[in-house]
Amino acid sequence: MKTQSRFMDSVKSSYLVLVIALLGVFAFISAVLIAWPALAYIGSKLFN
């Protein structure tokens, strides 16, 4: 029973890490897409 419990804890923790990683990727992409017009404006002012 201990082995099964450890295995389920391992599966739960790896699932949690996967979900957090996917949410982090989604947050990063969303932040870049939301900030893109401001970044493009600042870049055009710096390089022109």
Secondary structure, DSSP 8 states (H G I E B T S, - for coil): -HHHHHHHHHHHHHHHHHHHHHHHHHHHHHHHHHHHHHHHHHHHHHH-
